[in-house]
Structure formats: C-alpha cells, structure tokens
C-alpha cells in the first residue's frame, strides 16, 4: 500500500515538474537601453584614454598621507560597516526566498498522557469505562509547493536582484566615502597653503610696520602711515585666525570620515605647505561605459529587474497554486513497542489546489501596484543616468575652466608681486606715499591666495571627475551581467 502511494506521488511530482518548465508568469527582464557612444563635451585631450582607474583610485595623486587616510576610512568608518550589514541582510533574504523552491521536511516527536470521560457516549458504549494511558509518537512531515507557473521562481529572481542592488549600494557607500575624504583632504591642504602664505604676509607686515615706525621716529613719515601699517598687520593676523578656524573644522570632519574621534590630530602641515601638487589626468572614456563604472547605475538596473520579477509574482496570484503534503512516523501507547511495524502510520497528500475565484479586486490591485513600481523604478533609473552624465560633464568643465583660470591667475600673481616691490622701493626713496605700498600689499596677498584657491579647486575637480566616472569601481560578475543584459547567473 505504501509503495503504491509513493509511486502515485512520484508520478504526480514528475508530471508537475514537466509542466513547470513550460510556462512562467511575468515577462523576462531586458536591461534598459544605454546612452549612445558619443564622447563627452568637455573631454580634455589628456583624458580621452579608455584606461580604467585603479580600484584604489586615490593613489593617482601620489600622496602617502591621503593613501593612509583612505585605507583607514574604508576599514573603520561606521557607514561602511552598516552598508556591509545591509548587504548581509539582502543575501540572507535571498536565501530565504530560495528555500521556497525546495521541499520542507521536519521531524517531530511527542509524549502525552490522556484520559477520556466515562460519562460520554463513547464511555457509556464501553460500559461506563474511560480510556486512559500514555501515547508516544515520532515521525516526519513533508510539504512542497509545486511551482507550476514560476511564481516562486520570480520571487527568487526578485530577491537575488535585490541582493545585487544591496551590493551596489554598499559599493556606492565606499565610493562616496573615498571621494568625500579626498575632497576634505585637499581642501585642508589648500588651507595649509593659505596659512603658509598668510604667515609670510604677516612677517612682511611686521617688517613694514617696523620700517614705517622708524621713519616716523626719524621725522620722515607721518602717524597716518604708522596707523595704516598697524591696520594691515592686524588684518593679516585676523585672516590667519579665520583660515585656521576653517582648517580646524575640516580636520574634525576628516577625523569623522576615518572613524576616529574629532579630537584626534590626523594631519600636520607639510614643510612645503605653500606648494600644492598638480592634479592628475583622469581617463574619461565614453558615456556608454558609465553603466559598467558606476555602482549606483548598476544597482538601479538590478532594482529594475527586481520590480519586473515582482510583476510576475503578482500575476501568479491569479492562477492556481498546488501544494503537496505528507507524513510518516510511529505511534504507540508503550515506548517499547514504538519501533514495531504495527505502530507505523503515514499519509500522502492531499495534492491541494487553491484557485482564487473572488477576492474583491485584491489581486488586480496588487498587480497594478507592481506595474506602477516598475514604471517608477524605470523613471528613477533614467533620472540617475542623466544625473550621472551631468555630473561627468560638470566635473570635466570644471577641470578645463580651472586650468585656464589658474593660468590667468598666475600672470596676475607675478604682476602683483612686481607691483609690491616697486611700490615699496618708491616709498623708501620718498617718491610715493605709503598708501601705494598698502594697496600693492593687498593686491599681492589677494593674488597669492587666489592662486592657491584655484589650485585647490583644480585638485577638487580631479576628485569630482574620478567620482563621477565611478572612481575605479569594479562590479562583481553577476552585477556586471545584470547591468549589461539583465540576466542573473544561477546560484
């Protein structure tokens, strides 16, 4: 009898599996169309190479302190740890979904003591006797949802895609953190350069104040010139304190990014702080390569695949669902007889069919919601793609314009320095007033600070280009496959 039932069960499962491979609810996902392979508008000649940035993209700046800070941040920043845990959750959730594809088998055992009433109809039929005693049982139960139309497979597909989107989000956090740290670091180095210039200007103004005071004592100048000299020295001192205040804020921010206390002293001014390095040339490539270079775009495609699969899950609610259950075990009043053949018990089935007839429009509304979510995800993806293209164009434009601005400012810096030397020489010879020296000092200091600020902005523009292009991000094989053609390899 048991063998016959098992044969019927095997036949039913075989037929079901054969039917399962013939139809799947929903439509297979196709990755959205990519942008055309036209070049960016503001590509510099040095940046037209197709070479990819290294995974540790910040090393192109050749700064040992920056390299150390980046490595520390990627290891210790709490946001990185939180993103990693979100990825773990998504991967485990995908495992939960995949478990629905497999049969569920459980083992159970129990012991009970019972006594029936002698006054019930059953007790009266037994001559006013009750039934009492122990009951021992051990067995197993089996259940399996027969995925005829692929509803469960679509659910697994959605979970796998969501896990890939979480992976891309984690990588996006790493990219954003590394770019924020590089931006903060170069801003801090720019302020170090300004501090060095202001300290030099302060020394110059002290010397000038001493010179004017000596001329005043000798009767060669007036008290107004002395006041002007003191004002210029005090202004330079005030500017120095202001820039130092800004540097302190940046250093606190830098410490937070690397996962350290804001009170930690992370960087000290270099010996040649007034000299900033030249920005590196960043290889740009073509717009169509952004999907393979930016984690947010690859994650957006994975989210699209997940929402597309959820449409199939919603469609599956309109069709019949089949489930198969069974159990096998032993039960006996005596523990010593539990393993005997007469104590066995089993059941196979039923092969249950559930078909929705009337649900008040619930399934129809759920399907409409799933489709709307897909359209929303598609619109969001298009927005992200356009935003990515704009960010690259903005960064490339900054690189070009900052370079030209720096060249123009360099000429202004040379002219202002020469003007100050001429004004001071004329004043010392008594040819011009001290007002000319004051104006020349202000112009020279403003030109020097502007040059440093422009050089800092050029470094920040290089960081922006790297970030907009994905900063050396390398997707996993599955994520790259989803971004290109929408498919996911079997686990």
C-alpha positions as CSV (number, residue, x, y, z in Angstrom):
1,X,0.0,0.0,0.0
2,X,2.8,2.4,0.9
3,X,4.7,1.5,-2.2
4,X,1.7,2.2,-4.4
5,X,1.1,5.5,-2.8
6,X,4.8,6.5,-3.2
7,X,4.5,5.5,-6.9
8,X,1.5,7.7,-7.4
9,X,3.3,10.6,-5.6
10,X,6.3,10.2,-7.8
11,X,4.2,10.2,-10.9
12,X,2.3,13.3,-9.8
13,X,5.6,15.2,-9.0
14,X,7.1,14.1,-12.3
15,X,4.1,15.4,-14.3
16,X,4.1,18.6,-12.3
17,X,7.8,19.3,-12.9
18,X,7.3,18.6,-16.6
19,X,4.5,21.2,-16.7
20,X,6.5,23.7,-14.7
21,X,9.2,24.1,-17.3
22,X,6.6,25.1,-19.9
23,X,5.3,28.4,-18.6
24,X,6.4,31.2,-16.3
25,X,4.3,34.1,-15.1
26,X,5.5,37.6,-15.9
27,X,7.9,38.7,-18.7
28,X,11.7,38.2,-18.8
29,X,13.6,41.3,-17.9
30,X,15.6,43.2,-20.5
31,X,18.1,45.9,-19.4
32,X,17.1,49.4,-20.5
33,X,18.7,51.0,-23.5
34,X,22.1,52.6,-22.8
35,X,23.2,56.0,-23.9
36,X,24.9,56.4,-27.3
37,X,28.7,56.1,-27.6
38,X,29.1,59.8,-28.2
39,X,32.0,61.5,-26.4
40,X,31.6,63.9,-23.6
41,X,31.5,67.6,-24.5
42,X,34.3,68.8,-22.2
43,X,36.8,65.9,-22.5
44,X,40.4,67.2,-22.2
45,X,43.0,65.9,-24.6
46,X,44.8,64.1,-21.8
47,X,41.6,62.4,-20.6
48,X,40.4,60.7,-23.7
49,X,42.1,57.4,-22.8
50,X,39.9,54.3,-22.3
51,X,42.2,53.1,-19.4
52,X,40.3,52.4,-16.2
53,X,41.2,54.0,-12.9
54,X,42.7,51.5,-10.4
55,X,40.5,50.2,-7.6
56,X,42.4,52.4,-5.1
57,X,41.8,55.4,-7.4
58,X,43.2,57.9,-4.9
59,X,46.7,56.6,-5.4
60,X,46.8,58.6,-8.7
61,X,47.5,61.7,-6.5
62,X,50.7,60.1,-5.2
63,X,50.1,61.4,-1.7
64,X,51.2,59.0,1.1
65,X,49.0,60.7,3.8
66,X,45.9,60.5,1.6
67,X,46.6,56.8,0.9
68,X,46.8,56.1,4.6
69,X,43.6,58.0,5.5
70,X,41.7,56.3,2.7
71,X,42.7,52.8,3.9
72,X,41.8,53.7,7.4
73,X,38.4,55.1,6.5
74,X,37.4,52.1,4.4
75,X,38.3,49.9,7.3
76,X,36.9,51.8,10.3
77,X,34.1,54.1,9.1
78,X,30.7,53.1,10.7
79,X,28.8,53.8,7.5
80,X,30.9,51.2,5.7
81,X,30.1,48.7,8.4
82,X,26.4,49.5,8.2
83,X,26.3,49.1,4.4
84,X,28.1,45.7,4.8
85,X,25.4,44.5,7.2
86,X,22.6,45.7,4.8
87,X,24.2,43.5,2.1
88,X,24.4,40.6,4.5
89,X,20.7,41.0,5.2
90,X,19.8,41.1,1.5
91,X,21.9,38.0,0.8
92,X,20.2,36.1,3.6
93,X,16.8,37.3,2.5
94,X,17.6,35.9,-1.0
95,X,18.4,32.6,0.8
96,X,15.0,32.6,2.5
97,X,13.3,33.1,-0.9
98,X,15.3,30.3,-2.5
99,X,14.3,28.0,0.3
100,X,10.7,28.2,-1.0
101,X,11.8,26.3,-4.1
102,X,12.8,23.2,-2.1
103,X,10.6,20.7,-0.2
104,X,10.2,21.3,3.5
105,X,10.9,18.3,5.8
106,X,10.6,18.4,9.5
107,X,11.0,15.7,12.3
108,X,8.8,15.7,15.4
109,X,8.4,13.6,18.5
110,X,6.0,13.8,21.4
111,X,4.7,12.2,24.5
112,X,1.3,12.7,26.2
113,X,-1.0,11.2,28.9
114,X,-4.7,11.3,28.4
115,X,-8.0,10.0,30.0
116,X,-11.4,10.1,28.4
117,X,-14.6,10.6,30.3
118,X,-16.7,7.5,31.3
119,X,-19.9,9.5,31.2
120,X,-19.7,10.4,27.5
121,X,-21.5,8.5,24.8
122,X,-18.2,6.8,24.0
123,X,-17.7,5.9,27.7
124,X,-21.2,4.6,28.0
125,X,-20.7,2.4,24.9
126,X,-17.6,1.0,26.7
127,X,-19.7,0.1,29.8
128,X,-19.0,3.3,31.8
129,X,-15.3,2.9,31.3
130,X,-12.8,5.6,30.4
131,X,-9.7,5.3,28.1
132,X,-6.5,6.3,29.7
133,X,-2.8,5.9,29.1
134,X,0.3,7.2,27.6
135,X,0.9,8.0,23.9
136,X,4.4,8.1,22.3
137,X,5.0,9.3,18.8
138,X,7.9,10.1,16.4
139,X,7.7,10.9,12.8
140,X,8.3,13.4,10.0
141,X,6.2,15.7,7.9
142,X,6.7,16.8,4.3
143,X,5.4,19.8,2.3
144,X,6.1,21.2,-1.1
145,X,4.6,24.0,-3.2
146,X,4.5,22.8,-6.8
147,X,5.7,25.9,-8.8
148,X,3.6,25.2,-11.9
149,X,3.8,28.7,-13.4
150,X,7.0,30.0,-11.9
151,X,5.6,32.3,-9.2
152,X,8.2,31.1,-6.7
153,X,11.0,31.4,-9.3
154,X,10.0,35.0,-9.9
155,X,10.1,35.6,-6.2
156,X,13.6,34.2,-6.0
157,X,14.6,36.3,-9.0
158,X,13.4,39.4,-7.3
159,X,15.3,38.5,-4.1
160,X,18.5,37.8,-6.0
161,X,18.2,41.1,-7.8
162,X,17.6,43.0,-4.6
163,X,20.8,41.4,-3.1
164,X,22.7,42.7,-6.1
165,X,21.2,46.1,-5.6
166,X,22.4,46.0,-2.0
167,X,25.8,45.1,-3.2
168,X,25.9,48.1,-5.5
169,X,24.6,50.3,-2.6
170,X,27.5,49.0,-0.4
171,X,30.0,49.8,-3.2
172,X,28.3,53.2,-3.6
173,X,28.9,54.0,0.0
174,X,32.6,53.1,-0.4
175,X,32.9,55.3,-3.4
176,X,31.2,58.2,-1.8
177,X,33.2,57.9,1.4
178,X,36.5,57.8,-0.5
179,X,35.6,60.8,-2.6
180,X,34.4,62.8,0.4
181,X,37.6,62.0,2.2
182,X,39.8,63.1,-0.8
183,X,37.8,66.3,-1.2
184,X,38.1,67.1,2.5
185,X,41.8,66.3,2.5
186,X,42.6,68.6,-0.5
187,X,40.5,71.4,1.0
188,X,42.6,71.0,4.2
189,X,45.8,71.1,2.2
190,X,44.6,74.2,0.4
191,X,44.0,75.9,3.7
192,X,47.5,74.8,4.8
193,X,48.9,76.6,1.7
194,X,46.8,79.7,2.6
195,X,48.1,79.6,6.1
196,X,51.7,79.5,4.9
197,X,51.0,82.5,2.6
198,X,49.3,84.4,5.4
199,X,52.2,83.7,7.8
200,X,54.6,85.0,5.2
201,X,52.4,88.1,4.7
202,X,52.2,88.7,8.5
203,X,56.0,88.6,8.8
204,X,56.3,91.1,5.9
205,X,53.8,93.4,7.5
206,X,55.6,93.3,10.8
207,X,58.8,94.3,9.0
208,X,57.0,97.0,7.2
209,X,55.4,98.3,10.4
210,X,58.9,98.5,11.9
211,X,60.2,100.4,8.9
212,X,57.3,102.9,8.9
213,X,57.7,103.4,12.7
214,X,61.4,104.0,12.3
215,X,60.8,106.5,9.5
216,X,58.1,108.2,11.7
217,X,60.6,108.4,14.6
218,X,63.1,110.0,12.3
219,X,60.6,112.5,11.1
220,X,60.4,111.0,7.5
221,X,56.8,109.8,7.8
222,X,53.6,110.6,9.5
223,X,51.4,109.0,12.0
224,X,48.8,108.1,9.4
225,X,51.3,105.8,7.7
226,X,52.0,104.1,11.1
227,X,48.3,103.5,11.6
228,X,48.0,102.0,8.1
229,X,50.9,99.7,8.8
230,X,49.4,98.5,12.0
231,X,46.0,98.0,10.4
232,X,47.5,95.9,7.7
233,X,49.4,93.7,10.2
234,X,46.2,93.3,12.3
235,X,44.1,92.4,9.2
236,X,46.7,89.7,8.2
237,X,46.6,88.3,11.8
238,X,42.8,88.2,11.7
239,X,42.8,86.5,8.3
240,X,45.2,83.9,9.6
241,X,42.9,83.1,12.6
242,X,39.9,82.8,10.3
243,X,41.7,80.3,7.9
244,X,43.0,78.4,10.9
245,X,39.4,78.1,12.2
246,X,38.3,76.7,8.8
247,X,41.1,74.2,8.9
248,X,40.1,73.0,12.4
249,X,36.6,72.3,11.1
250,X,37.9,70.3,8.1
251,X,40.2,68.3,10.4
252,X,37.3,67.4,12.6
253,X,35.4,66.3,9.5
254,X,38.3,64.3,8.3
255,X,38.6,62.5,11.6
256,X,34.9,61.6,11.5
257,X,35.2,60.2,8.0
258,X,38.0,57.8,9.0
259,X,36.0,56.7,12.0
260,X,38.1,58.5,14.7
261,X,37.3,61.0,17.4
262,X,37.1,64.6,16.1
263,X,39.7,65.4,18.8
264,X,42.2,63.2,17.1
265,X,45.1,65.0,15.3
266,X,45.3,63.4,12.0
267,X,47.3,65.7,9.8
268,X,50.0,68.3,10.2
269,X,51.1,70.9,7.8
270,X,53.9,69.9,5.4
271,X,57.2,71.6,5.3
272,X,56.3,73.0,1.8
273,X,52.7,73.6,2.6
274,X,52.5,76.6,0.3
275,X,53.1,74.3,-2.8
276,X,50.2,72.2,-3.9
277,X,50.7,69.3,-6.4
278,X,49.4,69.4,-9.9
279,X,46.2,67.5,-10.4
280,X,46.5,64.1,-12.2
281,X,44.9,63.4,-15.6
282,X,41.8,61.2,-15.2
283,X,41.0,58.8,-18.1
284,X,37.4,59.5,-19.1
285,X,36.2,57.0,-21.7
286,X,32.8,57.1,-23.3
287,X,29.3,57.9,-21.9
288,X,28.1,54.3,-22.6
289,X,30.8,53.0,-20.2
290,X,29.1,54.6,-17.2
291,X,26.8,51.6,-16.5
292,X,29.9,49.5,-16.0
293,X,31.8,52.1,-14.0
294,X,29.2,53.5,-11.5
295,X,27.6,51.3,-8.8
296,X,24.5,53.5,-8.5
297,X,23.6,52.8,-12.1
298,X,24.3,49.1,-11.9
299,X,22.3,48.9,-8.7
300,X,19.5,50.8,-10.4
301,X,19.3,48.2,-13.2
302,X,19.2,45.4,-10.5
303,X,16.3,47.2,-8.8
304,X,14.6,47.3,-12.2
305,X,15.0,43.6,-12.5
306,X,13.6,43.0,-9.0
307,X,10.5,45.1,-9.7
308,X,10.0,43.4,-13.0
309,X,10.1,40.0,-11.3
310,X,7.6,41.2,-8.7
311,X,5.1,41.8,-11.5
312,X,5.4,38.0,-12.2
313,X,4.8,37.3,-8.6
314,X,1.6,39.4,-8.6
315,X,0.4,37.7,-11.8
316,X,0.9,34.3,-10.2
317,X,-1.8,35.2,-7.7
318,X,-4.4,34.9,-10.5
319,X,-3.6,31.3,-11.2
320,X,-4.0,28.0,-9.3
321,X,-1.4,27.1,-6.7
322,X,-0.6,23.5,-5.8
323,X,0.8,22.1,-2.6
324,X,1.7,18.6,-1.6
325,X,1.9,17.3,2.0
326,X,2.7,14.0,3.7
327,X,3.9,12.5,6.9
328,X,5.3,9.2,8.1
329,X,6.1,8.0,11.6
330,X,5.3,5.7,14.6
331,X,2.9,6.0,17.4
332,X,2.3,3.6,20.4
333,X,0.9,3.5,23.9
334,X,4.1,1.8,25.0
335,X,7.5,3.2,24.4
336,X,8.9,-0.3,24.0
337,X,6.5,-1.0,21.1
338,X,7.2,2.3,19.3
339,X,9.5,0.8,16.7
340,X,7.3,-2.2,15.8
341,X,5.8,-2.4,12.3
342,X,2.3,-2.2,13.6
343,X,3.0,1.2,15.2
344,X,3.7,2.9,11.9
345,X,1.4,5.5,10.5
346,X,1.6,7.6,7.3
347,X,-0.3,9.8,5.0
348,X,0.3,11.0,1.5
349,X,-1.5,14.1,0.2
350,X,-3.6,15.8,-0.4
351,X,-2.3,17.4,-3.5
352,X,-4.2,20.6,-2.6
353,X,-5.4,23.0,-5.3
354,X,-6.1,26.6,-4.5
355,X,-7.8,28.8,-7.2
356,X,-8.9,32.4,-6.5
357,X,-12.5,33.0,-7.6
358,X,-13.5,36.2,-5.9
359,X,-11.1,38.4,-3.9
360,X,-12.8,41.8,-4.2
361,X,-10.2,43.0,-6.7
362,X,-7.2,42.5,-4.3
363,X,-5.1,40.6,-6.9
364,X,-5.8,43.1,-9.6
365,X,-4.8,46.0,-7.4
366,X,-1.6,44.2,-6.3
367,X,-0.7,43.7,-10.0
368,X,-1.4,47.3,-10.8
369,X,0.8,48.3,-7.8
370,X,3.7,46.1,-9.1
371,X,3.5,47.5,-12.6
372,X,3.5,51.1,-11.2
373,X,6.5,50.3,-9.1
374,X,8.4,49.1,-12.2
375,X,7.5,52.2,-14.1
376,X,8.7,54.3,-11.1
377,X,11.9,52.4,-11.0
378,X,12.4,52.9,-14.7
379,X,11.9,56.6,-14.4
380,X,14.3,56.7,-11.5
381,X,16.9,54.9,-13.5
382,X,16.6,57.3,-16.3
383,X,17.0,60.2,-13.9
384,X,20.1,58.6,-12.3
385,X,21.6,58.1,-15.8
386,X,21.0,61.7,-16.8
387,X,22.4,62.9,-13.4
388,X,25.5,60.8,-13.9
389,X,26.1,62.3,-17.4
390,X,25.6,65.8,-16.0
391,X,28.0,65.1,-13.1
392,X,30.7,64.0,-15.5
393,X,30.2,67.0,-17.8
394,X,30.2,69.4,-14.8
395,X,33.4,67.9,-13.5
396,X,35.1,67.9,-16.9
397,X,34.1,71.5,-17.4
398,X,35.5,72.5,-14.0
399,X,38.8,70.8,-15.0
400,X,39.0,72.9,-18.2
401,X,37.9,76.2,-16.8
402,X,40.0,75.9,-13.6
403,X,43.1,75.2,-15.6
404,X,42.6,78.3,-17.7
405,X,41.7,80.3,-14.6
406,X,44.9,79.2,-13.0
407,X,47.0,80.2,-16.0
408,X,45.4,83.7,-15.9
409,X,45.8,84.0,-12.1
410,X,49.5,83.1,-12.4
411,X,50.0,86.1,-14.6
412,X,48.2,88.3,-12.1
413,X,50.3,86.8,-9.2
414,X,53.5,87.7,-11.0
415,X,52.3,91.3,-11.8
416,X,51.1,91.8,-8.2
417,X,54.4,90.7,-6.7
418,X,56.3,93.0,-9.0
419,X,54.0,95.9,-8.2
420,X,54.6,95.5,-4.4
421,X,58.4,95.6,-4.9
422,X,58.1,98.7,-7.0
423,X,55.8,100.4,-4.5
424,X,58.0,99.7,-1.6
425,X,61.1,100.8,-3.3
426,X,59.4,104.1,-4.3
427,X,58.2,104.6,-0.8
428,X,61.6,104.0,0.7
429,X,63.1,106.6,-1.7
430,X,60.3,109.0,-0.7
431,X,58.9,109.1,-4.2
432,X,55.4,107.8,-3.3
433,X,53.2,107.6,-0.2
434,X,52.7,104.6,2.0
435,X,49.1,104.2,0.6
436,X,50.7,102.9,-2.6
437,X,52.6,100.2,-0.6
438,X,49.3,99.3,1.2
439,X,47.4,98.8,-2.0
440,X,50.3,96.8,-3.5
441,X,50.5,94.6,-0.4
442,X,46.7,93.9,-0.6
443,X,46.9,93.1,-4.3
444,X,49.8,90.7,-3.9
445,X,48.3,88.9,-1.0
446,X,44.9,88.6,-2.7
447,X,46.6,87.2,-5.9
448,X,48.7,84.7,-3.9
449,X,45.6,83.4,-2.0
450,X,43.5,83.3,-5.2
451,X,46.2,81.2,-6.9
452,X,46.2,78.7,-4.0
453,X,42.4,78.6,-4.0
454,X,42.3,77.9,-7.8
455,X,45.0,75.2,-7.4
456,X,42.9,73.6,-4.7
457,X,39.8,73.8,-6.9
458,X,41.7,72.0,-9.6
459,X,42.5,69.1,-7.3
460,X,38.9,69.0,-6.2
461,X,37.8,69.0,-9.8
462,X,40.0,65.9,-10.4
463,X,38.4,64.2,-7.5
464,X,34.9,65.1,-8.9
465,X,35.9,63.6,-12.3
466,X,37.0,60.4,-10.6
467,X,33.9,60.1,-8.5
468,X,31.5,60.9,-11.5
469,X,33.2,58.2,-13.5
470,X,32.9,55.6,-10.8
471,X,36.4,56.0,-9.3
472,X,37.8,52.7,-10.4
473,X,34.8,50.6,-9.3
474,X,34.8,47.1,-10.5
475,X,31.4,45.3,-10.3
476,X,31.1,41.6,-9.5
477,X,30.5,39.2,-12.4
478,X,26.7,38.9,-11.6
479,X,26.2,42.7,-11.2
480,X,28.0,43.4,-14.5
481,X,25.9,40.8,-16.3
482,X,22.7,42.4,-14.9
483,X,23.8,45.9,-16.0
484,X,24.6,44.7,-19.5
485,X,21.8,42.3,-20.4
486,X,19.6,41.9,-17.3
487,X,20.4,38.2,-16.6
488,X,21.5,36.6,-13.3
489,X,23.6,33.5,-13.2
490,X,22.2,30.6,-11.3
491,X,23.4,30.3,-7.7
